[in-house]
Amino acid sequence: MLLVAAFIIHNAEEAVFICRYPVADLVAFVKPLSCSQFKVAVLFITLAVLAAVIVAVRTKNQEIYLFVTSSLASALVLNAFVPHIALAIYTLLYTPGLISAILLMVPLGLLVLRINSRAYPNHKKMLLHAVSGLAIGYSIFILTTVLVKIFI
């Protein structure tokens, strides 16, 4: 699936450039991950998403497939704007992942959401999948970053 490829390319862009363009401490109480911590977290999150998509495809259950792909598409579009595009506008600088966010994540994420919307019985169900998937995804992201900070 192209959406997963976009996610992998985006994470690779971040991993390659994060050490050259380190994240500044924008908020005093949030300390960003180190370069090596970030790479481990990105690898774990990429593998988790890949596993979720493989399970969704292999189950051949449309409900699970729609949930996973709508969640991923929503997360990629949101992640493109916050932090990548927003930070680039705020700082007027390149942020790691910006190019793939603009060229891949936003267009493919919106395309998947548009295609998926036709398969849902109503838009409320799609919105529920997107929001609950975002909540699960960002919870996994937060847990991953906390664990990486503790152990690496």
Residue pairs with C-beta under 8 A, 6 or more apart in sequence:
1 53
1 57
1 69
2 108
3 69
3 72
3 73
3 76
3 108
3 109
3 112
4 49
4 50
4 53
4 72
6 76
6 100
6 104
6 105
6 108
6 109
7 46
7 49
7 72
7 76
7 105
8 46
8 50
9 100
9 104
10 76
10 97
10 100
10 101
10 104
10 105
11 42
11 43
11 45
11 46
11 97
13 96
13 97
13 99
13 100
14 38
14 42
14 96
14 97
15 38
15 39
15 42
15 43
16 96
17 94
17 96
17 97
18 35
18 38
18 39
18 96
19 35
20 96
21 93
21 94
21 95
21 96
22 32
22 35
23 32
23 33
24 32
24 91
25 31
25 32
26 87
31 149
32 38
33 41
33 145
33 148
33 149
36 152
37 145
37 148
37 149
37 152
40 148
40 152
41 144
41 145
41 148
44 144
44 148
45 140
45 141
45 144
48 140
48 144
49 72
52 68
52 72
53 68
53 69
53 72
55 64
55 68
56 64
56 65
56 67
56 68
56 69
57 65
59 65
62 119
66 116
66 119
66 120
66 126
66 129
67 129
67 132
67 133
68 133
69 112
69 116
70 112
70 113
70 116
70 126
70 129
70 130
70 133
71 129
71 130
71 132
71 133
71 134
71 136
71 137
72 109
72 112
72 133
72 137
73 108
73 109
73 110
73 112
73 113
73 116
73 130
74 109
74 113
74 130
74 131
74 133
74 134
75 133
75 134
75 137
75 138
76 105
76 106
76 108
76 109
77 105
77 106
77 109
77 110
77 113
78 134
79 101
79 105
80 101
80 102
80 105
80 106
80 109
81 106
83 95
84 95
84 97
84 98
84 101
84 102
85 98
85 101
85 102
87 95
88 94
88 95
88 98
113 126
113 130
116 126
117 123
117 126
120 126
120 129
